[in-house]
């Protein structure tokens, strides 16, 4: 996902782990960041890209 699409003003260990670059992460990585590390960007990405969000 492009770094420019991420919110750098929120809690996001994922952004800190991938400084100054676009992110190339797996679904498992996104889930780990969202659930285990409470990463807001990972959670937002998963929510907006999920089928549940598309059906609402």
C-alpha positions in Angstrom: 0.0 0.0 0.0 1.3 3.5 -0.8 2.8 5.3 2.2 1.0 8.4 1.0 -2.3 6.8 1.8 -1.5 6.2 5.4 -2.2 8.5 8.3 1.1 9.3 10.0 -0.7 11.3 12.8 -2.2 8.2 14.4 -0.9 5.2 16.4 0.7 3.0 13.7 3.7 0.7 14.6 3.4 -0.5 11.0 4.3 2.9 9.6 7.3 3.1 12.0 8.5 -0.3 10.9 8.4 0.7 7.2 9.7 4.2 7.3 9.9 6.3 4.1 8.7 3.5 1.9 5.5 1.9 0.5 4.3 -1.1 2.5 4.3 -4.6 1.1 2.7 -6.7 3.8 0.7 -9.9 3.8 -2.8 -10.3 5.1 -1.3 -12.1 8.1 1.0 -9.1 8.8 -2.0 -6.7 8.6 -4.0 -8.8 11.0 -1.0 -9.0 13.4 -0.6 -5.2 13.3 -4.3 -4.6 13.6 -5.0 -7.0 16.4 -1.8 -7.5 18.4 -0.4 -4.1 18.0 -3.6 -2.0 17.8 -2.4 -0.4 14.6 -4.9 2.1 13.3 -3.7 2.2 9.7 -3.8 -1.6 9.5 -7.3 -1.7 10.9 -8.5 1.1 8.6 -7.1 -0.7 5.6 -8.7 -4.0 6.5 -12.0 -2.4 7.2 -12.2 -0.3 4.0 -11.0 -3.2 1.8 -13.1 -5.9 3.4 -16.1 -7.5 1.7 -18.2 -6.5 4.7 -17.4 -2.8 4.0 -18.2 -3.3 0.3 -21.6 -4.8 1.1 -22.7 -2.0 3.4 
